[in-house]
Amino acid sequence: MKLASFVCAFAMGAALLPAAAIADDPNDPTMRSAAARARDSAIIKRMNQQQLAYVRQRDARNRPTYRVRQSDRDAYADARAEHARKMAAWRHAVAACNAGRWEYCDN
């Protein structure tokens, strides 16, 4: 029973280990000639270009196609301006509190 458990655990552990990449084998006999390496490089370059084209098409399909209305832009600009005013007031209060004006200090 213990042997079966050990064998099972060993097999599971071996299955989880990464396998060596055969494509990068420096001893691969088919990649010894310059022509074979150039052919392999051209194939990889073509595959990379195809994948890049696929990703660009996918991203173009998934890109949102809405236009922001001017009123939304104006509302956003107003909200940012209001936030900037509140931050300026807060910074003024902090500076006054640090200067000893206790009426500007919160509890």
DSSP file (Angstrom, degrees, kcal/mol; ACC not computed):
  #  RESIDUE AA STRUCTURE BP1 BP2  ACC     N-H-->O    O-->H-N    N-H-->O    O-->H-N    TCO  KAPPA ALPHA  PHI   PSI    X-CA   Y-CA   Z-CA
    1    1 A M     >        0   0    0      0, 0.0     4,-2.0     0, 0.0     5,-0.2   0.000 360.0 360.0 360.0 -44.7    0.0    0.0    0.0
    2    2 A K  H  >  +     0   0    0      1,-0.2     4,-2.3     2,-0.2     5,-0.1   0.878 360.0  52.0 -65.9 -36.7    2.8    2.4    0.9
    3    3 A L  H  > S+     0   0    0      2,-0.2     4,-2.7     1,-0.2    -1,-0.2   0.906 108.7  50.1 -66.1 -41.3    4.7    1.5   -2.3
    4    4 A A  H  > S+     0   0    0      2,-0.2     4,-2.4     1,-0.2    -1,-0.2   0.898 111.1  49.3 -64.4 -40.2    1.6    2.2   -4.4
    5    5 A S  H  X S+     0   0    0     -4,-2.0     4,-2.5     2,-0.2    -1,-0.2   0.901 111.9  48.9 -64.5 -41.0    1.1    5.6   -2.7
    6    6 A F  H  X S+     0   0    0     -4,-2.3     4,-2.6     2,-0.2    -2,-0.2   0.924 112.0  47.9 -65.3 -43.9    4.8    6.5   -3.3
    7    7 A V  H  X S+     0   0    0     -4,-2.7     4,-2.4     2,-0.2    -2,-0.2   0.905 112.9  49.0 -63.1 -41.9    4.6    5.5   -6.9
    8    8 A C  H  X S+     0   0    0     -4,-2.4     4,-2.3     2,-0.2    -2,-0.2   0.922 112.8  46.9 -64.4 -44.4    1.5    7.5   -7.4
    9    9 A A  H  X S+     0   0    0     -4,-2.5     4,-2.3     2,-0.2    -2,-0.2   0.889 112.5  50.5 -65.7 -39.0    3.0   10.5   -5.7
   10   10 A F  H  X S+     0   0    0     -4,-2.6     4,-2.5     2,-0.2    -2,-0.2   0.911 110.6  49.1 -64.2 -42.7    6.2   10.2   -7.8
   11   11 A A  H  X S+     0   0    0     -4,-2.4     4,-1.9     2,-0.2    -2,-0.2   0.900 111.9  48.4 -64.8 -41.1    4.2   10.0  -11.0
   12   12 A M  H  X S+     0   0    0     -4,-2.3     4,-1.2     2,-0.2    -1,-0.2   0.907 112.2  49.2 -66.3 -40.7    2.1   13.0  -10.1
   13   13 A G  H  X S+     0   0    0     -4,-2.3     4,-0.8     1,-0.2     3,-0.3   0.901 110.4  50.2 -64.6 -41.0    5.3   15.0   -9.2
   14   14 A A  H >< S+     0   0    0     -4,-2.5     3,-0.5     1,-0.2    -1,-0.2   0.857 107.2  54.9 -65.7 -34.7    7.0   14.0  -12.5
   15   15 A A  H 3< S+     0   0    0     -4,-1.9    -1,-0.2     1,-0.2    -2,-0.2   0.800 105.9  52.7 -68.9 -27.5    3.9   15.1  -14.4
   16   16 A L  H 3< S+     0   0    0     -4,-1.2    -1,-0.2    -3,-0.3    -2,-0.2   0.643  87.2  98.2 -84.0 -15.0    4.1   18.5  -12.8
   17   17 A L  S << S-     0   0    0     -4,-0.8     2,-0.1    -3,-0.5    -3,-0.0  -0.492  84.6-107.2 -73.0 141.6    7.7   19.1  -13.7
   18   18 A P        -     0   0    0      0, 0.0     2,-0.2     0, 0.0    -1,-0.1  -0.420  31.2-126.4 -69.5 143.5    8.3   21.2  -16.9
   19   19 A A        -     0   0    0     -2,-0.1     2,-0.1    -4,-0.1    -4,-0.0  -0.595  29.3-100.4 -86.3 151.4    9.5   19.4  -19.9
   20   20 A A        -     0   0    0     -2,-0.2     2,-0.7     1,-0.1    -1,-0.1  -0.462  37.3-112.8 -70.3 141.3   12.6   20.5  -21.8
   21   21 A A    >   -     0   0    0      1,-0.2     3,-0.7    -2,-0.1    -1,-0.1  -0.670  24.5-165.1 -78.8 116.6   11.9   22.5  -24.9
   22   22 A I  G >  S+     0   0    0     -2,-0.7     3,-1.7     1,-0.2    -1,-0.2   0.786  81.6  70.2 -72.8 -27.5   13.1   20.5  -27.8
   23   23 A A  G 3  S+     0   0    0      1,-0.3    -1,-0.2    -3,-0.1     5,-0.1   0.790 100.5  46.8 -62.8 -27.3   13.0   23.5  -30.2
   24   24 A D  G <  S+     0   0    0     -3,-0.7    -1,-0.3     3,-0.0    -2,-0.1   0.130  77.6 136.8-101.2  20.7   16.0   25.0  -28.4
   25   25 A D    X   -     0   0    0     -3,-1.7     3,-1.6     1,-0.2     6,-0.1  -0.561  41.7-159.9 -71.8 113.8   18.1   21.9  -28.4
   26   26 A P  T 3  S+     0   0    0      0, 0.0    -1,-0.2     0, 0.0    -3,-0.0   0.704  91.4  55.5 -68.0 -17.0   21.6   22.9  -29.4
   27   27 A N  T 3  S+     0   0    0      3,-0.0     5,-0.1    -3,-0.0    -2,-0.1   0.279  72.8 132.1 -97.3  10.6   22.3   19.2  -30.3
   28   28 A D    X   -     0   0    0     -3,-1.6     3,-1.4     1,-0.2    -5,-0.0  -0.487  49.4-151.7 -64.9 118.8   19.4   18.9  -32.7
   29   29 A P  G >  S+     0   0    0      0, 0.0     3,-0.9     0, 0.0     4,-0.2   0.744  90.5  62.3 -68.4 -21.1   21.0   17.4  -35.8
   30   30 A T  G 3  S+     0   0    0      1,-0.2     3,-0.3     2,-0.1    -2,-0.1   0.625 100.4  54.5 -78.8 -10.6   18.5   19.0  -38.2
   31   31 A M  G <  S+     0   0    0     -3,-1.4    -1,-0.2     1,-0.2    -3,-0.1   0.099  76.8  99.0-108.3  22.1   19.7   22.5  -37.2
   32   32 A R    <   +     0   0    0     -3,-0.9     2,-0.2    -5,-0.1    -1,-0.2   0.797  68.9  72.9 -79.9 -28.0   23.3   22.0  -38.0
   33   33 A S  S  > S-     0   0    0     -3,-0.3     4,-1.9    -4,-0.2     5,-0.2  -0.588  80.6-129.6 -90.3 152.1   23.3   23.7  -41.4
   34   34 A A  H  > S+     0   0    0     -2,-0.2     4,-2.5     1,-0.2     5,-0.2   0.853 109.2  56.3 -64.4 -35.3   23.0   27.5  -41.9
   35   35 A A  H  > S+     0   0    0      2,-0.2     4,-2.5     1,-0.2    -1,-0.2   0.898 106.5  49.0 -65.1 -40.0   20.2   26.9  -44.4
   36   36 A A  H  > S+     0   0    0      2,-0.2     4,-2.5     1,-0.2    -1,-0.2   0.905 112.4  48.0 -66.5 -40.7   18.1   24.9  -41.8
   37   37 A R  H  X S+     0   0    0     -4,-1.9     4,-2.5     2,-0.2    -2,-0.2   0.894 112.4  49.1 -66.9 -38.5   18.6   27.6  -39.2
   38   38 A A  H  X S+     0   0    0     -4,-2.5     4,-2.3     2,-0.2    -2,-0.2   0.908 112.0  48.7 -65.7 -41.4   17.6   30.4  -41.7
   39   39 A R  H  X S+     0   0    0     -4,-2.5     4,-2.2     2,-0.2    -2,-0.2   0.922 112.6  48.2 -62.6 -44.6   14.5   28.4  -42.7
   40   40 A D  H  X S+     0   0    0     -4,-2.5     4,-2.4     1,-0.2    -2,-0.2   0.904 111.2  50.6 -62.2 -42.1   13.6   27.9  -39.1
   41   41 A S  H  X S+     0   0    0     -4,-2.5     4,-2.5     1,-0.2    -1,-0.2   0.898 109.9  50.1 -63.1 -41.0   14.1   31.6  -38.4
   42   42 A A  H  X S+     0   0    0     -4,-2.3     4,-2.4     2,-0.2    -1,-0.2   0.895 110.4  49.9 -65.1 -39.7   11.9   32.5  -41.3
   43   43 A I  H  X S+     0   0    0     -4,-2.2     4,-2.5     2,-0.2    -2,-0.2   0.930 112.2  47.4 -63.8 -45.2    9.2   30.2  -40.1
   44   44 A I  H  X S+     0   0    0     -4,-2.4     4,-2.5     1,-0.2    -2,-0.2   0.903 111.6  50.7 -64.5 -40.6    9.3   31.6  -36.6
   45   45 A K  H  X S+     0   0    0     -4,-2.5     4,-2.3     2,-0.2    -1,-0.2   0.917 110.9  48.7 -62.5 -43.3    9.2   35.2  -38.0
   46   46 A R  H  X S+     0   0    0     -4,-2.4     4,-2.4     2,-0.2    -2,-0.2   0.913 111.6  49.5 -63.4 -42.3    6.2   34.4  -40.1
   47   47 A M  H  X S+     0   0    0     -4,-2.5     4,-2.3     1,-0.2    -2,-0.2   0.906 110.8  50.1 -63.3 -41.4    4.4   32.8  -37.1
   48   48 A N  H  X S+     0   0    0     -4,-2.5     4,-2.3     2,-0.2    -1,-0.2   0.903 110.9  49.3 -63.5 -41.0    5.2   35.9  -35.0
   49   49 A Q  H  X S+     0   0    0     -4,-2.3     4,-2.3     2,-0.2    -2,-0.2   0.892 110.5  50.4 -65.8 -39.3    3.8   38.2  -37.7
   50   50 A Q  H  X S+     0   0    0     -4,-2.4     4,-2.2     2,-0.2    -2,-0.2   0.907 111.3  48.5 -63.9 -41.1    0.7   36.1  -38.0
   51   51 A Q  H  X S+     0   0    0     -4,-2.3     4,-2.6     2,-0.2    -2,-0.2   0.900 110.1  51.6 -66.5 -39.5    0.2   36.2  -34.2
   52   52 A L  H  X S+     0   0    0     -4,-2.3     4,-2.4     2,-0.2    -2,-0.2   0.912 110.1  49.0 -62.3 -42.6    0.7   40.0  -34.2
   53   53 A A  H  X S+     0   0    0     -4,-2.3     4,-2.3     2,-0.2    -2,-0.2   0.902 111.2  50.4 -63.4 -40.9   -1.9   40.5  -36.9
   54   54 A Y  H  X S+     0   0    0     -4,-2.2     4,-2.7     2,-0.2    -2,-0.2   0.928 111.1  48.1 -62.0 -45.5   -4.3   38.3  -35.0
   55   55 A V  H  X S+     0   0    0     -4,-2.6     4,-2.8     1,-0.2     5,-0.2   0.905 111.3  50.3 -64.2 -41.8   -3.8   40.3  -31.8
   56   56 A R  H  X S+     0   0    0     -4,-2.4     4,-2.1     2,-0.2    -1,-0.2   0.913 112.6  46.6 -63.3 -41.9   -4.2   43.6  -33.6
   57   57 A Q  H  X S+     0   0    0     -4,-2.3     4,-2.1     2,-0.2    -2,-0.2   0.915 113.2  49.6 -65.3 -42.5   -7.5   42.4  -35.2
   58   58 A R  H  X S+     0   0    0     -4,-2.7     4,-2.0     1,-0.2    -2,-0.2   0.928 111.9  47.5 -61.6 -45.2   -8.7   41.1  -31.9
   59   59 A D  H  X S+     0   0    0     -4,-2.8     4,-1.0     1,-0.2    -1,-0.2   0.872 110.1  52.8 -65.4 -36.3   -7.9   44.3  -30.1
   60   60 A A  H  < S+     0   0    0     -4,-2.1     3,-0.3    -5,-0.2    -1,-0.2   0.883 110.4  48.4 -66.2 -36.9   -9.6   46.3  -32.8
   61   61 A R  H  < S+     0   0    0     -4,-2.1    -2,-0.2     1,-0.2    -1,-0.2   0.870 115.1  44.5 -67.8 -36.5  -12.8   44.2  -32.4
   62   62 A N  H  < S+     0   0    0     -4,-2.0    -1,-0.2    -5,-0.2    -2,-0.2   0.547  86.1 112.2 -88.2  -7.6  -12.8   44.6  -28.7
   63   63 A R  S  < S-     0   0    0     -4,-1.0     2,-0.1    -3,-0.3    -3,-0.0  -0.440  78.5-108.1 -67.1 134.7  -12.1   48.3  -28.6
   64   64 A P        -     0   0    0      0, 0.0    -1,-0.1     0, 0.0    -2,-0.1  -0.387  25.8-159.0 -63.0 140.8  -15.0   50.4  -27.4
   65   65 A T        +     0   0    0     -2,-0.1     2,-0.2    -3,-0.1    -2,-0.1   0.011  47.6 118.6-113.0  27.8  -16.7   52.3  -30.2
   66   66 A Y        -     0   0    0      0, 0.0     2,-0.4     0, 0.0     0, 0.0  -0.568  53.9-137.7 -92.9 158.2  -18.5   55.0  -28.3
   67   67 A R        -     0   0    0     -2,-0.2     2,-0.5     0, 0.0    -2,-0.1  -0.935  20.2-122.6-112.5 140.0  -18.0   58.7  -28.5
   68   68 A V        -     0   0    0     -2,-0.4     2,-0.1     1,-0.0     5,-0.0  -0.689  28.6-128.5 -82.6 126.5  -17.9   60.9  -25.4
   69   69 A R     >  -     0   0    0     -2,-0.5     4,-1.9     1,-0.1     3,-0.4  -0.375  16.3-118.4 -72.7 154.0  -20.5   63.6  -25.6
   70   70 A Q  H  > S+     0   0    0      1,-0.2     4,-2.7     2,-0.2     5,-0.2   0.860 114.7  57.5 -60.7 -36.6  -19.4   67.2  -24.9
   71   71 A S  H  > S+     0   0    0      1,-0.2     4,-2.4     2,-0.2    -1,-0.2   0.870 105.8  50.7 -64.7 -34.1  -21.7   67.4  -21.9
   72   72 A D  H  > S+     0   0    0     -3,-0.4     4,-2.3     2,-0.2    -1,-0.2   0.900 110.3  49.3 -68.1 -39.6  -19.8   64.4  -20.4
   73   73 A R  H  X S+     0   0    0     -4,-1.9     4,-2.5     2,-0.2    -2,-0.2   0.916 111.8  48.7 -63.4 -42.2  -16.5   66.1  -21.0
   74   74 A D  H  X S+     0   0    0     -4,-2.7     4,-2.6     2,-0.2    -2,-0.2   0.911 110.8  50.1 -64.5 -41.8  -17.8   69.3  -19.4
   75   75 A A  H  X S+     0   0    0     -4,-2.4     4,-2.4     2,-0.2    -1,-0.2   0.898 111.3  49.2 -63.2 -40.2  -19.1   67.4  -16.4
   76   76 A Y  H  X S+     0   0    0     -4,-2.3     4,-2.4     2,-0.2    -2,-0.2   0.921 111.3  48.8 -64.5 -43.7  -15.8   65.7  -16.0
   77   77 A A  H  X S+     0   0    0     -4,-2.5     4,-2.2     1,-0.2    -2,-0.2   0.900 111.9  49.9 -63.3 -40.6  -13.9   69.0  -16.2
   78   78 A D  H  X S+     0   0    0     -4,-2.6     4,-2.5     2,-0.2    -2,-0.2   0.912 110.5  49.8 -63.5 -42.5  -16.2   70.5  -13.6
   79   79 A A  H  X S+     0   0    0     -4,-2.4     4,-2.4     1,-0.2    -2,-0.2   0.906 111.3  48.7 -64.3 -41.3  -15.7   67.6  -11.3
   80   80 A R  H  X S+     0   0    0     -4,-2.4     4,-2.3     2,-0.2    -1,-0.2   0.903 111.6  49.5 -64.7 -40.2  -11.9   67.9  -11.6
   81   81 A A  H  X S+     0   0    0     -4,-2.2     4,-2.2     2,-0.2    -2,-0.2   0.907 111.2  49.5 -65.3 -41.3  -12.1   71.6  -11.0
   82   82 A E  H  X S+     0   0    0     -4,-2.5     4,-2.5     2,-0.2    -2,-0.2   0.917 110.9  50.0 -62.8 -43.0  -14.2   71.1   -7.9
   83   83 A H  H  X S+     0   0    0     -4,-2.4     4,-2.4     1,-0.2    -2,-0.2   0.908 109.4  51.4 -61.6 -41.9  -11.8   68.4   -6.6
   84   84 A A  H  X S+     0   0    0     -4,-2.3     4,-2.1     2,-0.2    -1,-0.2   0.891 109.8  50.0 -63.5 -39.5   -8.9   70.8   -7.2
   85   85 A R  H  X S+     0   0    0     -4,-2.2     4,-2.3     2,-0.2    -2,-0.2   0.928 111.4  48.0 -64.2 -44.6  -10.7   73.5   -5.2
   86   86 A K  H  X S+     0   0    0     -4,-2.5     4,-2.4     1,-0.2    -2,-0.2   0.894 111.5  50.3 -63.6 -39.6  -11.4   71.1   -2.3
   87   87 A M  H  X S+     0   0    0     -4,-2.4     4,-2.7     2,-0.2    -1,-0.2   0.897 109.7  50.8 -65.8 -39.4   -7.8   69.9   -2.3
   88   88 A A  H  X S+     0   0    0     -4,-2.1     4,-2.1     2,-0.2    -2,-0.2   0.910 111.4  48.0 -64.0 -41.7   -6.5   73.5   -2.2
   89   89 A A  H  X S+     0   0    0     -4,-2.3     4,-2.3     2,-0.2    -2,-0.2   0.907 112.3  49.4 -64.7 -41.2   -8.8   74.3    0.7
   90   90 A W  H  X S+     0   0    0     -4,-2.4     4,-2.5     2,-0.2    -2,-0.2   0.920 110.6  49.4 -64.2 -44.1   -7.6   71.1    2.5
   91   91 A R  H  X S+     0   0    0     -4,-2.7     4,-2.4     1,-0.2    -1,-0.2   0.889 110.8  50.9 -62.7 -38.2   -4.0   72.0    2.0
   92   92 A H  H  X S+     0   0    0     -4,-2.1     4,-2.4     2,-0.2    -1,-0.2   0.917 110.8  48.6 -64.0 -42.9   -4.6   75.5    3.3
   93   93 A A  H  X S+     0   0    0     -4,-2.3     4,-2.6     2,-0.2    -2,-0.2   0.899 111.1  49.7 -65.1 -40.4   -6.3   74.1    6.4
   94   94 A V  H  X S+     0   0    0     -4,-2.5     4,-2.7     2,-0.2    -2,-0.2   0.926 111.8  48.2 -64.1 -44.3   -3.4   71.6    7.0
   95   95 A A  H  X S+     0   0    0     -4,-2.4     4,-1.3     1,-0.2    -2,-0.2   0.912 113.3  47.7 -62.9 -41.6   -0.9   74.4    6.7
   96   96 A A  H  <>S+     0   0    0     -4,-2.4     5,-2.5     2,-0.2     4,-0.3   0.905 112.1  49.6 -66.0 -41.0   -2.9   76.6    9.1
   97   97 A C  H ><5S+     0   0    0     -4,-2.6     3,-1.6     1,-0.2    -2,-0.2   0.923 110.5  49.9 -62.8 -44.5   -3.3   73.8   11.6
   98   98 A N  H 3<5S+     0   0    0     -4,-2.7    -1,-0.2     1,-0.3    -2,-0.2   0.762 105.6  58.5 -66.0 -23.5    0.5   73.1   11.4
   99   99 A A  T 3<5S-     0   0    0     -4,-1.3    -1,-0.3    -5,-0.2    -2,-0.2   0.483 127.8 -97.8 -84.2  -2.2    1.1   76.8   12.0
  100  100 A G  T < 5S+     0   0    0     -3,-1.6     2,-1.4    -4,-0.3    -3,-0.2   0.513  79.8 136.5 102.2   5.8   -0.8   76.6   15.3
  101  101 A R    > < -     0   0    0     -5,-2.5     3,-2.0     1,-0.2     4,-0.2  -0.705  33.2-171.9 -86.9  92.7   -4.2   77.9   14.2
  102  102 A W  G >  S+     0   0    0     -2,-1.4     3,-1.2     1,-0.3    -1,-0.2   0.663  73.0  73.2 -67.2 -18.8   -6.2   75.3   16.1
  103  103 A E  G 3  S+     0   0    0      1,-0.3    -1,-0.3    -3,-0.1    -6,-0.1   0.731  96.5  53.2 -67.9 -18.1   -9.6   76.3   14.6
  104  104 A Y  G <  S+     0   0    0     -3,-2.0     2,-0.4    -8,-0.1    -1,-0.3   0.522  90.3  96.2 -90.1  -6.1   -8.4   74.6   11.3
  105  105 A C    <   -     0   0    0     -3,-1.2     2,-0.2    -4,-0.2   -11,-0.1  -0.699  65.4-145.2 -88.5 133.0   -7.5   71.3   13.0
  106  106 A D              0   0    0     -2,-0.4    -2,-0.1     1,-0.1    -1,-0.0  -0.563 360.0 360.0 -87.4 158.9  -10.0   68.5   13.0
  107  107 A N              0   0    0     -2,-0.2    -1,-0.1     0, 0.0    -2,-0.0   0.467 360.0 360.0 -81.1 360.0  -10.4   66.2   15.9
